Amino acid sequence: MIPFDLRTAFLIVGLLYLLLPTVTWILLTGWHSCQVSLWCSGGLLIGCSLLLVAMTGKLAEWATVSLATLVYLISLFVYIQSLRLDLGIPWRKRWIAAAVMVIFLTFEWFHLGLQNFSLRVQFNFGVAAGLLLYLASLAWRIGREEQSPSARWIACVYGLSAVSLLFRVITVMGSDRVTNLLNEGLSSQLIALASLFSNVIGHFGYIGLALDRSMRRELKAAAELARDEEGRRLGKQIAHLDRQRAIGELAASLGHELNQPLTAILTNTQVAKRGIQSGRFDNTQLTEFLDKIVYNTWRARQIIERIRSFIRPSTSPCEPVNLNLVVFEVAELVAGEARHHNITFGFSPSIRPVHVAGDPIQLSQIVLNVFRNAIEALTLVQRREIQVSCICRDGRAILSIWDTGPGIAPEATGKVGTAFFTTKTNGLGLGLSISRSIASQYGGTLSIANAKAEDGGGARIELNLPALPEEKR
């Protein structure tokens, strides 16, 4: 090995240990954390320790030996704590303080008590080598878990430093000659070179590790954003398909609803035509029949428009919605099916309209799912009523729908409304789950329970949404 001045070497390495942690701190400004702070602080402490060693012979022995040893020991524990924090397994501070004190007092006992140079050096450098090897193992573990080449480089250079210290331990075995790092020769040169490599590669490796983590965080955030966006898109598609399925199941009833105004139009047209041909109709009678035709045409158009609006894809606009109006429109949509099963609706009068912010189509979907579940349940009992109440209380819009059906079975309590759970033979278990998701989207809840006995004892569904202030309607 090419000889060089050891004092100058340790002085340069010490100054670099003061410079590079500062550079690391500046470069990682956006990632400042406890781990980064500890790592940079550990480097600064090693720099102070090496500068004290470089001043051997110029300062008192307590500073270049005892103080330098204590500072170096603290720096290693600070380094280790930084990596253990990265792994989520930090040591307790009092344990670290106790370990530092025990090791340092043992060193001082060898140094001042026994005054045994060989044991002092072996203990001091042996402990330091062990801590460096442990530090290297932590860095290697991080490199393996995070697939980070930078962490592996950190492990390698601190492992090299541990080897250089172990070589120093071997060289002083059995020797009673008192020396110091500045005149030891080969082992001191190895320690100086290993310190230089661990300083440069260790700190730039730590910067690389931080950048690797930053990139992974950005990729993870982008992936989560993509998953959320895909989830929202699929949720809209599923909700849209659920609306189409509901309309499909209502097809017979809606066909009957449309058949009534269309039949009336046809009948009135034929009567008017015969009256005109026979000359028996005057203008008043003809106007009366034309008014009936116009009314029934308007009625058929309204039914078709409600169906078309309900099944079209939702763009999820957040607009003022009159919740009472939504309920009445959906009730009209299922009116034919309700009449077919002799089911009556009861609407509690509302003092004023109840407005919420949301998508009227999606809110209609919630009400339709609840109404159709109630209609199916009521086919099993004699008393067939659906009661609806919509009020505004304490800044919340509360829509309550309860029926006189058999209610929710005890074994189904807590499961109703969860995805893919259904009590129906041909059900998918998606209707109420989608409804809960829609309610949550607008800051609300959808609760499902059994109604009180005085209310009929059936199921009670309550939609609770933030009420819209009057100035925003």
C-alpha atoms as one frame of an Amber mdcrd trajectory, in Angstrom:
protein
   0.000   0.000   0.000   1.259   3.481  -0.887   2.156   5.292   2.343   0.485
   8.638   3.069   0.349  11.070   5.929  -2.289   9.653   8.309  -2.959  12.924
  10.103  -3.775  14.600   6.799  -5.840  11.581   5.719  -7.991  11.591   8.875
  -8.302  15.373   8.685  -9.570  15.204   5.082 -11.934  12.315   5.813 -13.234
  14.135   8.896 -13.919  17.290   6.894 -15.659  15.227   4.213 -17.819  13.691
   6.947 -18.863  17.209   7.873 -19.444  18.234   4.259 -21.304  15.257   2.745
 -23.993  14.924   5.433 -24.699  18.626   4.932 -24.947  18.068   1.169 -27.214
  15.068   1.799 -29.443  17.175   4.057 -29.702  19.913   1.416 -30.422  17.485
  -1.445 -33.107  15.709   0.577 -34.855  18.925   1.602 -38.172  17.615   0.306
 -37.801  14.319   2.185 -36.788  15.605   5.613 -37.803  13.023   8.195 -36.523
  11.629  11.452 -34.576   8.972   9.522 -32.851  11.524   7.283 -32.062  13.743
  10.257 -30.522  10.847  12.178 -28.473   9.685   9.206 -27.024  13.128   8.555
 -26.421  13.677  12.278 -24.564  10.372  12.461 -22.278  11.477   9.647 -21.563
  14.801  11.336 -20.680  13.012  14.594 -18.257  10.676  12.800 -16.654  13.720
  11.197 -16.144  15.300  14.629 -14.690  12.042  15.953 -12.192  11.729  13.070
 -11.133  15.371  13.432 -10.379  14.702  17.110  -8.298  11.668  16.096  -6.450
  13.831  13.549  -5.510  16.202  16.409  -3.767  13.452  18.398  -0.682  14.937
  20.046  -2.025  18.451  19.697  -4.969  18.102  22.080  -5.287  16.453  25.477
  -5.544  12.660  25.524  -9.077  12.742  27.000 -10.226  14.594  23.862  -8.449
  12.497  21.223  -9.128   9.138  22.898 -12.063   9.206  25.327 -14.159  11.939
  23.704 -13.397  10.726  20.179 -14.439   7.187  21.179 -17.666   8.386  22.815
 -18.648  10.538  19.812 -17.883   7.716  17.357 -19.899   5.261  19.454 -22.888
   7.600  19.540 -22.662   8.137  15.784 -22.916   4.381  15.101 -26.014   4.036
  17.268 -27.540   7.065  15.520 -26.875   5.456  12.132 -28.410   2.181  13.304
 -31.499   3.920  14.697 -31.995   5.676  11.357 -32.131   2.377   9.462 -34.222
   0.673  12.143 -36.756   3.487  11.783 -36.830   2.784   8.049 -37.639  -0.837
   8.874 -40.251   0.165  11.432 -38.380  -1.400  14.392 -36.757   1.520  16.249
 -34.943   1.009  19.531 -36.104   2.871  22.612 -34.007   5.929  23.323 -33.253
   4.915  26.899 -31.959   1.552  25.698 -29.584   3.314  23.297 -28.398   5.672
  26.037 -27.843   2.753  28.429 -25.916   0.755  25.799 -23.674   3.737  24.980
 -22.897   4.338  28.660 -22.121   0.658  29.386 -19.796   0.359  26.375 -18.055
   3.658  27.055 -17.543   2.955  30.783 -16.137  -0.489  29.938 -13.717   1.169
  27.505 -12.682   3.678  30.164 -12.131   0.863  32.640  -9.709  -0.798  30.212
  -8.113   2.569  29.428  -7.778   4.209  32.842  -8.505   1.385  35.289  -6.487
  -1.545  33.920  -4.380   0.681  31.662  -4.210  -2.255  29.252  -3.622  -0.889
  25.762  -4.228  -4.197  23.938  -7.557  -4.964  25.668  -8.663  -1.354  25.244
  -8.062  -1.401  21.483  -9.530  -4.869  21.009 -12.674  -3.963  22.934 -13.066
  -0.551  21.322 -12.525  -1.591  17.726 -14.249  -4.954  18.226 -17.459  -3.280
  19.439 -17.262  -0.706  16.636 -16.777  -3.484  14.054 -19.775  -5.355  15.465
 -21.974  -2.265  15.261 -20.816  -1.582  11.700 -21.593  -5.162  10.689 -25.037
  -4.821  12.225 -25.477  -1.527  10.377 -24.465  -3.268   7.146 -26.962  -6.072
   7.792 -29.778  -3.550   8.254 -28.842  -1.799   5.018 -28.722  -5.153   3.221
 -32.156  -6.041   4.584 -33.554  -2.747   3.299 -31.910  -3.391  -0.074 -33.509
  -6.843  -0.227 -36.968  -5.702   0.855 -37.021  -2.605  -1.343 -34.943  -4.009
  -4.210 -32.606  -1.048  -3.825 -29.026  -1.243  -5.196 -28.213   1.936  -3.238
 -28.965   0.226   0.070 -26.789  -2.721  -0.922 -23.897  -0.358  -1.661 -24.343
   1.154   1.801 -24.193  -2.351   3.267 -21.004  -3.154   1.342 -19.024  -0.035
   2.312 -19.915  -0.269   5.994 -19.094  -3.950   5.911 -15.692  -2.950   4.491
 -15.251  -0.482   7.360 -16.029  -3.268   9.831 -13.354  -5.470   8.229 -10.749
  -2.691   8.510 -11.520  -2.320  12.237 -11.293  -6.083  12.756  -7.868  -6.013
  11.074  -6.832  -3.380  13.607  -7.993  -5.713  16.415  -5.857  -8.537  15.024
  -2.739  -6.378  14.692  -2.736  -5.352  18.375  -3.348  -8.822  19.808  -0.569
  -9.715  22.254   1.090  -6.332  21.803   1.918  -4.133  24.791   3.321  -1.341
  22.662   1.179   1.782  23.035   0.483   3.462  19.686  -2.259   5.519  18.115
  -4.017   5.604  14.755  -1.622   8.231  13.404   1.496   6.048  13.646   0.144
   2.494  13.451   0.859   1.969   9.763  -1.086  -0.468   7.555  -4.142  -0.957
   9.772  -4.545   2.821  10.201  -4.247   3.335   6.436  -6.963   0.719   5.858
  -9.218   2.419   8.414  -8.672   5.821   6.762  -9.429   4.446   3.271 -12.473
   2.478   4.476 -13.759   5.600   6.242 -13.337   7.586   3.028 -15.258   5.001
   0.972 -18.021   4.610   3.552 -18.403   8.380   3.746 -18.638   9.061   0.011
 -20.488   5.917  -1.100 -22.587   5.735   2.067 -24.008   9.247   1.789 -24.535
   9.241  -1.956 -26.010   5.764  -1.600 -28.407   7.151   1.010 -29.412   9.904
  -1.427 -30.022   7.224  -4.054 -32.087   5.224  -1.559 -34.227   8.289  -0.800
 -34.734   8.948  -4.523 -35.668   5.278  -5.083 -38.261   5.554  -2.343 -39.596
   8.810  -3.760 -40.000   7.230  -7.174 -41.753   4.198  -5.672 -44.098   6.476
  -3.722 -44.951   8.400  -6.887 -45.529   5.170  -8.824 -47.664   3.787  -5.989
 -49.678   6.998  -5.811 -50.182   6.931  -9.589 -51.233   3.270  -9.435 -53.676
   3.956  -6.582 -55.095   6.915  -8.486 -55.521   4.716 -11.555 -57.205   2.007
  -9.442 -59.530   4.557  -7.852 -60.407   5.987 -11.238 -60.979   2.488 -12.625
 -63.051   1.641  -9.539 -65.205   4.722 -10.050 -65.621   3.922 -13.731 -66.577
   0.311 -13.016 -68.871   1.471 -10.215 -70.717   3.729 -12.650 -70.985   0.885
 -15.162 -72.317  -1.519 -12.523 -74.819   1.080 -11.292 -75.898   1.707 -14.886
 -76.375  -2.026 -15.487 -78.326  -2.280 -12.234 -80.707   0.437 -13.444 -81.122
  -1.358 -16.760 -81.800  -4.623 -14.908 -84.410  -2.913 -12.741 -86.173  -1.471
 -15.782 -86.026  -4.898 -17.424 -87.753  -6.439 -14.421 -90.334  -3.641 -14.545
 -90.896  -4.098 -18.286 -94.271  -5.839 -18.007 -95.587  -3.261 -15.569 -94.277
  -0.356 -17.629 -95.757  -1.918 -20.764 -99.122  -1.940 -19.033 -98.631   1.678
 -17.938 -97.873   2.720 -21.517-100.688   0.602 -22.910-103.314   2.589 -20.996
-102.640   6.048 -22.521-101.946   4.542 -25.946-105.258   2.639 -25.863-107.048
   5.793 -24.756-105.433   7.747 -27.620-106.483   5.098 -30.128-110.047   4.934
 -28.756-110.534   8.704 -28.685-109.083   9.068 -32.176-111.440   6.439 -33.591
-114.479   7.984 -31.878-113.542  11.459 -33.096-113.022  10.148 -36.623-116.440
   8.456 -36.713-118.086  11.534 -35.258-116.540  13.793 -37.900-117.487  11.385
 -40.719-121.107  11.160 -39.554-121.306  14.912 -38.929-122.587  14.375 -35.370
-119.675  16.236 -33.618-119.704  19.943 -33.102-116.574  21.959 -32.330-116.994
  21.625 -28.566-117.189  17.814 -28.654-114.270  17.604 -31.093-112.148  19.860
 -28.851-112.969  17.668 -25.863-111.735  14.516 -27.609-108.637  16.286 -28.908
-107.842  17.425 -25.340-108.105  13.810 -24.181-105.763  12.727 -26.970-103.267
  15.467 -26.037-103.444  14.525 -22.324-102.837  10.824 -22.956-100.055  11.586
 -25.427 -98.400  13.778 -22.773 -98.865  11.006 -20.181 -97.227   8.389 -22.440
 -94.406  10.788 -23.217 -93.780  11.362 -19.501 -93.554   7.615 -18.845 -91.109
   7.125 -21.723 -89.039  10.130 -20.616 -88.789   8.797 -17.050 -87.586   5.433
 -18.330 -85.071   7.009 -20.699 -83.722   9.365 -18.029 -83.382   6.574 -15.523
 -81.439   4.164 -17.730 -79.128   6.673 -19.423 -75.466   6.674 -18.197 -74.993
   9.014 -15.250 -72.402  11.773 -15.414 -72.606  12.202 -11.614 -73.336  15.937
 -11.593 -73.572  17.439  -8.149 -76.611  19.686  -8.500 -79.500  20.759  -6.260
 -82.085  17.952  -6.124 -85.569  18.069  -4.615 -85.662  14.759  -2.752 -89.471
  14.842  -2.497 -89.747  15.163  -6.271 -87.361  12.235  -6.779 -89.544  10.069
  -4.535 -92.764  10.964  -6.379 -91.215  10.348  -9.812 -89.921   6.919  -8.798
 -93.284   6.100  -7.210 -94.884   6.863 -10.595 -92.340   4.560 -12.237 -93.366
   1.593 -10.061 -97.043   2.567  -9.814 -98.183  -0.120 -12.255 -96.354  -2.903
 -10.429 -97.654  -1.612  -7.079-101.261  -1.608  -8.334-100.820  -5.090  -9.765
 -99.985  -6.359  -6.258-102.589  -4.162  -4.521 -99.908  -2.117  -2.751-100.674
   1.395  -1.599 -98.257   4.257  -0.977 -98.598   6.619   1.942 -96.686   9.901
   1.810 -96.259  11.956   4.966 -96.823  15.601   4.063 -93.653  17.709   4.047
 -93.879  21.332   5.130 -91.325  22.403   2.515 -89.219  20.795  -0.221 -86.120
  18.946   0.998 -83.095  19.702  -1.188 -79.779  17.864  -1.325 -76.717  18.046
  -3.592 -76.297  15.043  -5.865 -77.129  13.310  -9.115 -80.916  12.940  -9.503
 -80.506   9.732 -11.498 -78.334   8.079  -8.857 -80.627   9.218  -6.038 -83.576
   7.836  -8.019 -81.719   4.542  -8.200 -81.562   4.363  -4.394 -85.306   5.017
  -4.057 -86.175   2.547  -6.820 -84.107  -0.219  -5.209 -85.842   0.363  -1.875
 -89.333   0.512  -3.420 -88.860  -2.649  -5.449 -87.481  -4.563  -2.438 -90.513
  -3.428  -0.452 -92.908  -4.465  -3.227 -91.364  -7.931  -3.410 -91.529  -8.327
   0.379 -95.180  -7.220   0.515 -96.315  -9.969  -1.857 -95.817 -12.362   1.086
 -98.290 -10.639   3.466-101.909  -9.498   3.529-101.432  -5.880   4.615 -99.568
  -4.167   1.787 -98.484  -0.610   2.496 -95.366   1.448   1.847 -94.967   4.576
   3.966 -92.642   7.407   2.950 -91.426  10.345   5.026 -88.968  13.029   3.876
 -87.911  15.696   6.359 -85.065  18.099   7.067 -83.621  18.019  10.603 -80.419
  19.525  12.038 -78.990  20.215   8.608 -79.659  16.676   7.361 -82.178  15.448
   4.822 -83.772  12.229   6.091 -85.788  10.023   3.743 -87.481   7.137   5.574
 -89.227   4.296   3.731 -90.841   1.460   5.647 -93.259  -1.290   4.705 -95.647
  -3.692   6.406 -93.825  -6.770   5.130 -92.176  -9.585   7.101 -89.067  -7.503
   7.833 -85.437  -8.633   7.969 -84.737 -12.109   9.329 -82.435 -12.213  12.393
 -79.793 -14.240  10.550 -79.678 -11.604   7.790 -79.284  -8.653  10.162 -75.941
  -6.980   9.561 -75.520  -8.637   6.158 -78.277  -6.860   4.239 -76.777  -4.150
   2.078 -73.378  -5.812   1.710 -72.185  -6.722  -1.763 -73.476 -10.053  -3.172
 -75.625 -10.863  -0.149 -79.255 -11.451  -1.069 -82.305 -13.215   0.339 -83.930
 -13.441  -3.092 -83.856 -16.612  -5.164 -82.713 -14.815  -8.315 -81.116 -11.773
  -6.660 -77.570 -10.543  -7.269 -77.071  -8.787  -3.942 -75.982  -5.549  -5.617
 -78.958  -3.186  -5.384 -78.648  -1.996  -1.784 -74.846  -2.263  -1.912 -74.794
   0.136  -4.881 -77.294   2.368  -3.071 -75.032   2.560  -0.015 -72.090   3.435
  -2.239 -74.074   6.240  -3.892 -75.183   7.601  -0.498 -71.580   7.558   0.735
 -70.449   9.381  -2.406 -72.628  12.349  -1.416 -71.636  12.332   2.251 -74.613
  10.317   3.444 -75.579   6.936   4.849 -78.167   4.283   4.092 -79.303   2.391
   7.179 -81.335  -0.819   7.060 -83.320  -2.156  10.017 -86.719  -3.465  11.043
 -89.495  -0.952  11.654 -91.239  -0.628  14.990 -94.337  -2.740  15.628 -96.586
   0.348  15.629 -95.263   1.228  12.142 -96.177  -2.162  10.723 -93.163  -4.206
  11.698 -91.598  -4.491   8.254 -88.243  -3.259   6.973 -87.257   0.378   7.422
 -84.695   2.044   5.153 -83.378   5.485   6.028 -81.377   7.632   3.622 -79.508
  10.382   5.473 -77.846  13.097   3.357 -76.494  16.604   4.027 -79.324  19.064
   3.392 -78.598  21.833   0.918 -78.752  25.357   2.414 -81.388  27.612   0.849
 -78.799  29.985  -0.633 -77.314  27.110  -2.704 -80.588  25.809  -4.146
